[in-house]
Every structure is written in C-alpha cells, then in structure tokens.
Amino acid sequence: MILLNPGPVVLSAAVRAALAKPAICHREPEFADLQDRIRSALIGVYDLDPERWAAVLLSGSGTAAVEAMLISLAPAAGRLLILSNGTYGERMAQIARSHTLECSVLSFSWHDAVDLQQVEQRLAEDSTIRHVAVVHHETSSGRRNDIETLGALCRRFDASLLVDGVSSFAGERLDFEGWNIGACAASAGKCLHAAPGMAFVIARRDQLSDGPSPQRSVYLDLNTYCRHQDAGDTPFTPAVPLFYALDAALDELRAQGGWEARHRHYRRYADRIRQGLLALGLQPLLAAGDSSVVLQAWHQPEPPGYEALHDGLKARGFVIYGAPGALARRVFRVATLGAVSGSDIERFLAAVDNVLGAVHPPADAR
Ligand SMILES: *Cc1c(COP(=O)(O)O)cnc(C)c1O
C-alpha cells in the first residue's frame, strides 16, 4: 500500500529494521549516545549552532511538540499572537485557550494567505506581544505560509516566531536565524521519514531559559526535557524503538543530500502529479507557487466524489487523504512523503485515470 497521506509514511527498509532492534535501558550510556546523536543530527539538518540552539526530544505525535512549545515558551508576562488559516492554526488557538495563555488570534479563510497588514496593525497596537505563533506548511490546504516576510515584520516589533513546522521540517527551507524564529516544533513521522509517535522542538536556548514559572505542565515542559537531555538523561521513559527509527532516518537524510535534496525530490514529484492530474481535468485548490512541495490539495471531482475516488484508489494500492473542517467534502489531498518511488507516482496517476475512466467511460465505449 502506497501512503500518499501526510504521515505516517511508507518506511524504508533501514528504518523498519531499526524499529526491531533489541531493547535498551534509558538509564544506560548507550541510550544517552543514541539521544545525543539524534539531537545533534536534528540541529544539523539546518546547520544551526549548537551553542545557540537545542533540539528537545519528546515521545508523542506532532501536536505534543506544538503544545510543549507554546506552553513552555509563551512567557507569563506578555501576549502570544496566533495566526490561523487552517486546522493546525486553529489547533494552536485551542491549545492556548485550554492552558489559558494570554493570547489573541487572527483568523483567515482556509484557502487564503495570512494578511500581513493585519498582523502589522495588531503588532503596532499591542506592544505586549512577544511571540507570534504560525504554521509554516498548513497541511489542511497545502499552503506554505510566507514566514520569511512575517519573520522580518516580527523582528521590527521585537517578537519572535513560534513555528509549527510539523509538515515542513526537512522538506522546505527554514532560515531559523534570518526569519527571527524562536522555536520550531516538528515530528519524526513526516518529512524526516521516520515512524510516527516521536516529536521534537528546535528552540533557541535563550528562549528556553526564560520560560514561565511555575511551569504549565509536568509532562510537556520543554525546559525539564532540555535540562535532562543536556545531561545525557531523560525525565520519563522514552519510546526507544522510535528513537532508533529516527536515528536511522536521519542517517538516510544525510546520505541522500540533506533537506535541500529532499526538497528537490518532493518538487519533482509535486510537479509530475500536478501535470498528471491537470491533464486528467482535475483542478488544484492553490496556485503552484502558494503550495508546499510536500502536499497538494485538489478540488474533488464530482462525480465520482471523494468516497468513490478514495476507495477506487485504495483498491489499486494507494491511500489519498480527505480534508478537514472548512475544506471537508470539497477537496482531497495528495502528499509524497516517505519511501515512494517515481514509478509509484506514475502508477498512481494511471490509477486515478483508471478510477475516473470507470466513471466517465470514453465516448466510443458508451
Ligand atoms: C501533522 C501535523 C501536526 C500534528 O499532528 P499529529 O497528529 O499530532 O502528529 C501539526 N501541525 C501540522 C502542520 C501537521 O501537518
């Protein structure tokens, strides 16, 4: 089964083998070595200075990292501004509300860009805003938000970006220093091609040091994790097999040429799928330049409708993804993460043609 959903991904043979390694105790030096290796490799994906940046590892899905980032770094004094143009922006607002963080939310339509003029106005009106939380790749629509321009704007108002990079880390460009990023949450099971259930936050060390007191969570406090991990230790029992899998996946990323090579590889697949689906008469939700290379959303063909398209493709070995919230029942999504080959993409396009052809038989066959 070829998974074209945005994680979990088809695992490579090396990552699958790593999951089956013998158990080790997390209080032994061999675990500390594994943890250190992963933390350095994650900092190395975007060539960050380990003196200034820390990778903090968590067992949990991507949302655990986003929640840990927001509640550990939003200071007790000062307001958080959350920008939302999709499901994951809304989820950040939900996290902030459930922890009663001082925050305001600017919401935009799910297929529109974040309106930077409105952000600028809000920052100018409220000098207590210290952090701006934003989703880099809003996976619900496939939009890559322009956090480069946003970061420059925030720098002028002395606010740093807290980025949900769960579906862009290792697949899209992220300039941590240049874009005024304070922290970025991500997970192992998307563009890093490891197993789901492990996540992390790359945080500027000076942001970690002035977290709120008292801390807002026992289990999701980044400062606690970072302190233990810097000492070669861990506060709780980690998901060790997932650490092994991420370690193997990071080795593969390096061997394949790093994030830039992965970005080019996704770009090739995205372009091919775009060309192939356009040729079949399907319409993309966003212009190519607004979309990430990781995933594209398409208007649902009627007929056959999402269920029939999904089921027809699944019977042919491919899993596509519906859309949540405001886009539900209107679009379907195709991601190209994981160990998917160029010939899988060609077979996928042929399968779409086949499923649509069963609904719209050629005129001479009617
Ligand atoms: C997948 C994803 C998440 C996290 O979802 P989980 O189900 O908790 O892994 C968060 N943000 C974005 C943008 C995502 O794509």
The ligand as an SDF file (V2000), in Angstrom:
LIG
                    3D

 15 15  0  0  0  0  0  0  0  0999 V2000
    0.5490   16.5120   11.2350 C   0  0  0  0  0  0  0  0  0  0  0  0
    0.5860   17.9040   11.7260 C   0  0  0  0  0  0  0  0  0  0  0  0
    0.5530   18.2140   13.1010 C   0  0  0  0  0  0  0  0  0  0  0  0
    0.4990   17.1910   14.1920 C   0  0  0  0  0  0  0  0  0  0  0  0
   -0.4460   16.2210   14.0700 O   0  0  0  0  0  0  0  0  0  0  0  0
   -0.3090   14.8830   14.9400 P   0  0  0  0  0  0  0  0  0  0  0  0
   -1.4940   14.1120   14.5010 O   0  0  0  0  0  0  0  0  0  0  0  0
   -0.3350   15.2520   16.3620 O   0  0  0  0  0  0  0  0  0  0  0  0
    1.0120   14.2680   14.5450 O   0  0  0  0  0  0  0  0  0  0  0  0
    0.6680   19.5350   13.4800 C   0  0  0  0  0  0  0  0  0  0  0  0
    0.7900   20.5160   12.5750 N   0  0  0  0  0  0  0  0  0  0  0  0
    0.8420   20.2600   11.2570 C   0  0  0  0  0  0  0  0  0  0  0  0
    1.0190   21.4040   10.3140 C   0  0  0  0  0  0  0  0  0  0  0  0
    0.7390   18.9590   10.7800 C   0  0  0  0  0  0  0  0  0  0  0  0
    0.7810   18.7020    9.4640 O   0  0  0  0  0  0  0  0  0  0  0  0
  1  2  1  0
  2  3  1  0
  2 14  2  0
  3  4  1  0
  3 10  2  0
  4  5  1  0
  5  6  1  0
  6  7  2  0
  6  8  1  0
  6  9  1  0
 10 11  1  0
 11 12  2  0
 12 13  1  0
 12 14  1  0
 14 15  1  0
M  END
$$$$
